[in-house]
Amino acid sequence: MTYQISLIIPVLNEAGHLAGKLRALQVLRDRCQLVLVDGGSHDDSPEIAKSLVDKIILAARGRAIQMNAGALQADAEILLFLHADTRLPDNVIDLISQAVTEGFHWGRFDVAFDNPKPIFKLIAFMMNQRSRLNGIATGDQALFMTRPAFAAVGGFPAIALIEDIAISSKLKKHGKPCCLKAKVLTSARRWQQHGICKTILLMWWLRLAYFFGADPDDLAVRYYGRR
């Protein structure tokens, strides 16, 4: 079967939410290949996904490593990388296909949170505007790119955090991103669990530290906490 897009989903211990997320993607399967990359889950994530995706790949833990592994085994010429807690717009395939037809090699969507509070609408607005100004996309915005663009930058850097910023910086050298106004819906749970102001300050600090050369492994410990 010839697919227009390969949708690559890195997961780790997502059994509690995975079935619902994957069922929402079933309407895309006639035109889109679903590739799930498990990073060594200790729960039933791979078993849950078995009938809901086209390929299951087992890889070493780490979002960048998992996404690279999925890209290597994907069949389509357009790659879309999706976090397990992000939901795509209904016309996602047409939007991406049109962007590539217009000459864009990569891009991302605007983001919205699954919490209706005004503060989350403001945070999303600022994220989207910042991305338009600096040409940097985050993983929450559902990065997509052509296979040649992915190959040209060597895929995602195998770092523990901020792999989305790192690959965006490289992709910018090959052309500006297509910043689609259609919104993906992503989870606000981390912001709610850790506090909005604390999360914003942490995000800013992580970006600044990375810009000045901090080790992504050290930043990952600060972001995820010691486990």
N, C-alpha and C positions, 0 to 999 in steps of 0.2 A: 504493500500500500504506500502511496506517495502522500506525505504530509506537508502542509504549508509551513507549519511551525512545530518545533519540539519544545514542550513545556517541561522544564527541569525543576524538580521540587526536592530540596534537601530537607531531610527530617531526622530527628533524634528524639525518641521517647514521646511521640505525639499521639499515642493510642487514644487518649481521651477525647481528642478533637478531630482526628484524622479522617474518619469515615465521612463525617458531615462535610468537611472541606473538599474531599475528593468527589463526593456525590455532586457537589455544585459544579464540578468541571466536566461531568459526563456529557453535557450538551455539546462540548467542543470536540469530542473524540472522532467525529467523522472527518475533521480537517486538521486536527492537532494531535500530536503524539504526546502522551503523558509519560514522563520518565521520573520515577521516584528513586532518590538516592538515600539510602539509609546509612547513617554513620555509626552503626553499632548499637542500636536500641536494645534496651533490656526489657522492653515491653512487647506487645504484639503488633507494633506498627507495620512490619513487612507483611504479616499474615493478613491484617486488615486491608492493606492496599492491594493484595494479590489480584482481585477481580476488578479493581477500579482503575488500574493503570495499564499501560502497554509494556512497560519494562520496569523491573526492580533491580537496582544495582546496589551492591554492598561495597562500601568504601570506608576508608579511615575517617575517623571523626574530625570534623572541621568544615565549616560551611564552604570555604573556598575550595578545599580538596574535594568535597562532595559535588559541588557544581561543576568543577573541571572534569570529574569522572563521568558525570551525566552528559556533558557536552561531547565527550569523546565517543560515547556510544549512542548519541542521538542521531536520527536519520535525516532530519529536515535541514534546510539551508538557513533557516532563521531560528535563533535560540531565544527563548524567553525564560528568565529565572524568577521563580516565585517562592516567597516564603510561605510556609504552611499556614500561617495565620493571616494571610492577605487574600482578599477576594477580588477577582477581575471583573471589569465591565462586560456586559453581554456581547458587545460587538468587538471584542478584543482582537480577534483574528483579522477582521476587515481593517481595523485601525492600523495595526502593525503592518499588514501587507501594503496598505496604501502609503504608509511612511517610507517603506523600502522602495516602492515603485517611484516615489518622488525623489529618490536619491539619498535618503538618509541611511547611514550604516549602523546607527544605534540610536537608542532613545529610552524614554521612560514615561510613566503616567503621572498625573497629579495624584496626590494622596488625600484621603479623608479617613477619619477615625470612626470606629464603631460606637462611639459615645457622643450623644447629641449636645453635650454641654458646650456653651459658647467658647470656653477656653480651648477646647480641642479643635474647634473650627479655626480659631486664631493661630494655634500652633501649626495646623495643616497649611493654612494660607502662607505663613512665614516660611515653612519648609519648601513649598512650591515656588514661591517667589525667589528665594535664595538659590534654588536649583536653576531657575531660568537665568539668573544673573551670572552665576559662576560656572554653569555647565557641568556641575557635579551632581550625580544621582545617588540615592541611597537604595539599598535593597528593598526597603518597604515600598518603593515606587515601581517595582516590577521592571527591572532592567531587561531590555531586549537588544539583540545585535545580530548582524549577519555572521555566518560562520567564517568568512574571510576576515571580518573585523576582529572576531574573537581570536583567530589564529595570529593575526598581525600583532596583537599585543601580548601574545603568549598566555592567554587565559587569565584567570584570577590569580594574583600573587598568593602563594601558599602561606598566608599569614593568619594569625588567630583572630584578628579583628580589623575592621575598616577596609576589608577587601573590596567593598563596593566603591569607596572613595578612591582607592588605589587604581582600580581598573578604569574608572571614569576619567581620571587624570591622564591615563594613557590613551584612551579612546578619543579624547578631545584633540589629540594631535593628528588624528585621522579624519576629523570632521566634527562639526557641531552636532549635539544631540537633537533628536526630535522630542520636544517637550509636549506630549499630548495632554490636552485639557481634560479628557475623560478621566474619571477618578477610579482608583483602586481603593478598596476599603480594607483598612488594616486594624489590628487590635490595639486598644489603648491600655491593655492590662498591665504592662510594665510601668507606664506612667502612673497608673492608679495604685499599684503596689508600692512603688518607691517614692511617690510624691512628684508633683508636676515641676515645681521649682528645682528640686534636687536633681531630677532627670535632665532638665534643660541645662543646668550648670555642668552636669557630668558630661553631656554630649559636647558642649562647647569646649570643655577642658580636654576631652579625648581628641577632638579634631586639632586643637592647638598643639597638644603634645605630639601628635603624629606629624604635624607640619614641621615641628622643630626636631624631628628625628627620634622620637621615643620608640622603644621596642614594642611592636604590636602584641607580643606575648605578655609583656608587663601591663599593657593597656587592657588586654582581655581579662586579666586577673582583677583589675579594678572594676571592669564592667560587669563581669559575670559573678565575681566573688570567688573565693577559694572553695573548691569542691573536693 
